[in-house]
Amino acid sequence: MGANFGIPRYCTIERKPMHGVLVVDRESGTRNCQKVVALDEDHAGVAKPCSINDDSYIALRVAEEANPVLRAETATRDWKSYQAVDCNHTNSNVLEASVSLDPTYHERVTDKPTARYEGSDHIKDVNPNPPSVLSYQGNTAKVQYGFNGEDAGTFGCPGGGHTTIVVIFPIERKVPAQ
């Protein structure tokens, strides 16, 4: 018979008796199974493999690889900080950027985050000095930035300058396989 409720069922049965008895006989150990693997082990060896080289562990790994319960999915998550600066002034600092991770999906940051300015207005050219990620650990990064407000012109300051610092975290999450 095939899978129940769309979930494939892989079964292993023991060939060796435990204390003179087969704990799970072939008939009860193979009911509704998509695939059956008979192992040359007793019940304890099938249920509790001692190493990754045991046949029961290998059978489970092969079944999971053929029908993964979870699959890896990549995404990015942004952290943003709005920063202002007055004319003829500089705004520079080191910020700590952090994103939340969902433990339900085993989320983790997979690589060094990157940073950029976004929505800049009334500041001097920021392209030569983009923000930089100094370090990161887990879901937190230290980001150094610095930018200057426009020069006050003949008619005074054109208004407050501002930009948004965006830190992009690459995320991997495990989601149910379809």
Residue, then its C-alpha position, 0 to 999 in steps of 0.5 A: m500500500g502507498a503512503n498515508f495522508g501523503i506522508p511516505r512510510y519507510c519501514t525497517i524490520e529486524r532479522k535477529p531475535m532479541h532474547g530469542v524473540l523477534v520483537v516486531d514480526r514482518e507482518s506488523g512491521t511492514r503494514n502500509c509501508q512504501k518501502v521495507v528494509a530488512l536489517d541484519e540486527d536485533h530490535a535494539g540495533v534497529a531502534k537505537p543505532c550506535s553510529i552513523n555507519d550502522d545499517s539502521y542509521i543509513a536506511l533512515r538517512v537514505a529515506e530522509e534524503a529521498n523524501p526530506v521533511l524539511r528543505a532549506e530556503t534562503a532569504t534576506r532580512d533587512w535592519k534599518s536605522y534612520q539617521a539625520v544630520d544638519c548642514n555643515h555637520t557630520n553624523s558618524n558612529v558604530l551601530e549594532a544591527s540585529v534581526s530576529l530569527d525564528p527558531t521554529y524554522h531553524e533560521r540562521v545567518t549564513d554569511k556576512p551581512t552587507a550595508r548600504y544607504e537608502g533614501s538619502d536627502h540633503i547630504k553630500d555624496v555618500n557613494p565614496n563612503p558607504p556603511s561597512v560591516l565591521s563584524y558579525q556574530g549570529n544575528t547581530a552586526k556592528v556597522q560603521y557609517g559616516f556622512n556629511g550634511e550639505d554645506a550651508g549656501t548663500f541663502g542658509c541651510p536648505g534643510g536637515g539632511h537624512t539617510t537610512i542605513v540598511v543592513i542586509f542579513p542573508i538568512e537560511r531557514k528550514v521549511p516543510a518540504q512540499 
